[in-house]
Amino acid sequence: MQAFRNGIPMLAPSGYLIQIDRSNGINCGHCVDFGQFKALRFEDGQLIPDEGRCLGCGACIPQCEQAALSLVRDSRKGIPLEIHKLIDKQMQAS
């Protein structure tokens, strides 16, 4: 995340995107300040996601007191790396 802030593009998105459940949310915009990649903005009383900037890190999700944010799989961003499965497979092979 620090690399992105310093102008170095991230090359490996998580494979997920932020999703907003507008029926749960109150559009307060509190989560905007916690997004690592400026993928959320608050404009004209509405929370607006920027799918091009969202890397699916999920940093904004716990900041939503209304539980209106979640991550959903985005097939356009590749298959997510499931590190726990890779570690288990490596341990079994040893």
MARDREN-387033 format. One record per residue (C-alpha): residue in three letters; x, y negated, z. Coordinates in pm, whole numbers, plus 32768, in hexadecimal, padded with zeros to 4 digits. Example, Ala and Ser with C-alpha at 12.3 -4.5 7.8 and 13.67 -1.06 7.14 Angstrom:
<atoms>
ATOM   rest      u      v      w
ATOM    ALA   84CE   81C2   830C
ATOM    SER   8557   806A   82CA
</atoms>
This chain:
<atoms>
ATOM   rest      u      v      w
ATOM    MET   8000   8000   8000
ATOM    GLN   8120   7F16   8046
ATOM    ALA   819F   7F51   7EE5
ATOM    PHE   8054   7EDC   7E54
ATOM    ARG   805D   7D9E   7F24
ATOM    ASN   81B8   7D58   7E9A
ATOM    GLY   8145   7D75   7D31
ATOM    ILE   81B1   7EDC   7CF4
ATOM    PRO   808F   7F99   7C55
ATOM    MET   801F   80DA   7CFA
ATOM    LEU   8024   8201   7C0E
ATOM    ALA   7F63   830B   7CCB
ATOM    PRO   7DFD   82BD   7D2D
ATOM    SER   7D5A   83B0   7E20
ATOM    GLY   7C56   8428   7D24
ATOM    TYR   7B42   837D   7DE6
ATOM    LEU   7A8D   822F   7DCD
ATOM    ILE   79D0   815F   7EC9
ATOM    GLN   7858   817F   7EBE
ATOM    ILE   7766   808C   7F62
ATOM    ASP   761C   8107   7FEF
ATOM    ARG   7553   7FC9   7FD1
ATOM    SER   7430   805F   8093
ATOM    ASN   7512   807C   81C7
ATOM    GLY   75E2   7F44   81A3
ATOM    ILE   758E   7DE1   8203
ATOM    ASN   768B   7D48   8112
ATOM    CYS   774A   7C9D   822A
ATOM    GLY   7898   7CAE   816F
ATOM    HIS   795D   7D0E   82A9
ATOM    CYS   7A09   7E2E   81F1
ATOM    VAL   7A9C   7D48   80E6
ATOM    ASP   7BB4   7CD6   81CE
ATOM    PHE   7C23   7E3D   820C
ATOM    GLY   7C3A   7EBD   80A7
ATOM    GLN   7DA5   7EFF   8050
ATOM    PHE   7D8A   7EBA   7EDC
ATOM    LYS   7C8A   7DA1   7ECF
ATOM    ALA   7B92   7E91   7E33
ATOM    LEU   7A6A   7DF6   7EEA
ATOM    ARG   79F4   7C93   7ED4
ATOM    PHE   78CD   7BDB   7F65
ATOM    GLU   781C   7AFF   7E6B
ATOM    ASP   76C5   7A59   7E76
ATOM    GLY   7662   7B25   7FA8
ATOM    GLN   76BD   7C71   7F05
ATOM    LEU   77DA   7D63   7F3D
ATOM    ILE   7877   7DB1   7DEC
ATOM    PRO   796F   7ECE   7DB0
ATOM    ASP   7A83   7EB0   7CAC
ATOM    GLU   7AB7   8013   7C2F
ATOM    GLY   7BF2   7FAE   7B78
ATOM    ARG   7C9A   7F47   7CBD
ATOM    CYS   7C0E   8055   7DA2
ATOM    LEU   7D03   8170   7DE0
ATOM    GLY   7C19   8227   7ECB
ATOM    CYS   7CEB   81F9   8004
ATOM    GLY   7BB7   81D3   80E1
ATOM    ALA   7C4A   80C1   81BF
ATOM    CYS   7B0B   7FF2   81A3
ATOM    ILE   7A1F   810C   8208
ATOM    PRO   7A4D   8109   8384
ATOM    GLN   7A1F   7F8F   8384
ATOM    CYS   78B4   7FAB   8314
ATOM    GLU   77DD   7FB5   844D
ATOM    GLN   76AF   800E   8375
ATOM    ALA   7758   8147   82E1
ATOM    ALA   7707   80C5   8185
ATOM    LEU   785B   811C   80ED
ATOM    SER   78D7   8270   8082
ATOM    LEU   79C6   830C   7F88
ATOM    VAL   794A   83CE   7E5C
ATOM    ARG   7A10   849F   7D66
ATOM    ASP   7A64   83ED   7C23
ATOM    SER   7AC3   84E0   7B0F
ATOM    ARG   7B61   83C1   7A4B
ATOM    LYS   7C72   83A6   7B53
ATOM    GLY   7CF3   850A   7B4B
ATOM    ILE   7CDD   8626   7C42
ATOM    PRO   7D21   85C3   7DAC
ATOM    LEU   7E56   8653   7E4D
ATOM    GLU   7DE8   8736   7F69
ATOM    ILE   7F25   8738   8037
ATOM    HIS   7EA2   8825   8143
ATOM    LYS   7E59   8932   8041
ATOM    LEU   7FB3   8905   7FA8
ATOM    ILE   805A   8923   80FC
ATOM    ASP   7F93   8A5D   8150
ATOM    LYS   7FF0   8AF9   8002
ATOM    GLN   8160   8AA4   803A
ATOM    MET   8156   8B38   819A
ATOM    GLN   80BB   8C7B   8118
ATOM    ALA   81C5   8C99   800C
ATOM    SER   82E0   8C79   810A
</atoms>
